[in-house]
Amino acid sequence: MRLTGHAIGLYLSGQKSGMSDSSISITVQLHGGPLDGQTTPVTLTDEDPWVALPNDGCAFPGGSSIYAPDTNGRWVWQDDQPAQTP
């Protein structure tokens, strides 16, 4: 029995919307933090997926909230980070 497709779908916890040789684009629902319940598109290109999303509800003015998949594939809030200065 080959479960590769099922395991990837569970891990990504999203809808696959496109695919290239080196990345997968999905839409994920965010859990916890200031963006709880919202969805966002994510392009996965490595084995340590995460996303930093700028938002007004962040603990730092102009900063971003970091979300990453947990062991069950749900994209959960990890932390807020200050805005990057150029």
C-alpha positions in Angstrom: 0.0 0.0 0.0 1.4 3.4 -1.0 0.4 6.3 1.2 2.6 9.0 -0.1 -0.2 11.2 -1.5 -2.3 10.8 1.7 0.6 11.6 4.0 1.5 14.8 2.0 -2.1 16.0 2.0 -2.4 15.5 5.7 0.9 17.2 6.5 0.1 20.2 4.3 -3.4 20.5 5.6 -4.6 22.6 2.6 -5.9 22.4 -0.9 -3.3 21.9 -3.6 -3.7 24.7 -6.1 -0.7 24.3 -8.3 2.6 22.4 -8.6 6.0 22.9 -10.2 9.2 20.9 -10.0 10.4 22.5 -6.8 7.3 23.9 -5.0 3.7 23.2 -4.0 1.2 26.0 -3.6 -1.7 25.5 -1.2 -4.3 27.5 0.7 -4.2 26.9 4.5 -6.4 27.9 7.3 -4.6 29.7 10.2 -5.2 28.7 13.8 -4.6 30.8 16.9 -2.9 34.2 17.1 -4.2 37.4 15.5 -5.2 35.8 12.2 -7.2 32.9 13.6 -9.7 31.5 11.2 -8.4 33.3 8.1 -6.9 31.5 5.1 -3.8 32.4 3.2 -2.0 31.0 0.1 1.4 29.4 0.9 4.1 28.1 -1.4 6.2 25.4 0.1 9.7 25.1 -1.2 11.6 23.4 1.6 11.2 20.9 4.4 10.7 23.5 7.1 7.6 25.3 6.0 6.4 28.5 7.7 5.1 31.9 6.8 5.4 35.4 8.3 2.3 37.5 7.5 2.2 41.3 8.1 -0.9 42.3 10.0 -2.3 45.1 12.1 -3.2 42.7 15.0 0.5 41.8 15.5 2.1 42.5 18.9 4.6 44.8 17.1 3.5 47.8 15.0 4.1 47.0 11.4 5.3 43.5 12.3 4.3 40.0 11.2 2.8 36.9 12.7 4.5 33.6 12.1 2.5 30.5 11.3 3.8 26.9 10.7 2.2 23.5 10.5 2.1 21.4 13.7 2.5 17.6 13.7 -1.1 17.2 12.7 -0.8 19.5 9.7 -2.8 22.4 11.1 -1.1 25.8 10.5 -0.8 27.3 14.0 0.5 30.7 15.3 4.1 30.5 16.6 5.0 34.1 17.5 5.0 37.7 16.3 8.1 39.4 15.1 9.0 43.1 14.7 9.0 44.8 11.3 12.2 44.3 9.3 14.1 47.6 8.7 15.8 48.0 5.3 
